[in-house]
Amino acid sequence: MLQLNPPLPMNTPKGEGFAHILIDYGPESDLYWTVIITESGEIWTFSNREVRAAKNITLGRVSPKKPPMSEAVVPTTRPPGIPNLKAAR
């Protein structure tokens, strides 16, 4: 876990904000950014694939893509050991 100093401006699915903490769980996991959303003051943690660096004209980043909205993952199969309640009726 790393506290960012200064915080980094980020674009998130919840809006613009500043990343204050970076969490790294290791080589087989995404990086996670803890961001304070500017508009609402909410604190959210986003995976690396959900955020983008904010616009920075000096660095030539004039129109970064908006990050995709997260969609809930709906499993297509039932995990082993979980009974099908509809079939039991």
C-alpha angles and dihedrals in degrees: 000000000000128000108219115227110212100024115241121238109238140180112226136174086259094052137268120333147140124269110225101169133037117199122197116188093181142274097314097051137068121254112255124216121202106211133186107216109229098214100046105020089232118149116224135170116220132186117243093257091058099057138062132195112259124251114290115177093187091060093042095250096131103151115019116186117258111251116251119259112253114248123204111252109237112200114230094203132041115250115250114274096024109116121226102244094194092056091050093060 
